[in-house]
Amino acid sequence: MEHDGDPLDLLLRGSRTLLHPEQIVAEATKDLVKEEVRRLLERKLSENPELSKELKAAVHDLLEARAMEYAALLRVTAASARLGFAAAPDSVRGLLAKDIASLLSRELGTLVDKI
C-alpha cells in the first residue's frame, strides 16, 4: 500500500534525510574550518591595526554602496509605478489612487510605530 503524500510518509522520508551521518559530519567539519579561518583572520587583523582599519573602511564603503543601490531601486520602482499610473485609463486611475493612498497610510503608520 503506497502512501505518497500522506503526512506520515512525508514525516518518515524527512526523518531519513536527517539520519545521514556523513552529511552531518561534513557540515560540522565545514563549520570547524570556518571557525579556524575566522580565528586566523582575527589574529592577523589584531596584529596589523592598519589592515583592520582598512577593512573596516572598505566594509563601510560597501554598506554605503548597497544603501545607494537600494535607494536607486526604490526610485526606479516609484518611477515605474508613476508611469503605470499615468498609462492607466481614467476609470482605473481613481481606484489605483485610493489603493496607493491606503497602502502608504498603512506603511507610514507601521514605520512610525517602529520609531
Residue pairs with C-beta under 8 A, 6 or more apart in sequence:
3 9
44 51
45 51
45 52
45 55
46 52
81 100
85 93
85 96
85 97
85 100
88 96
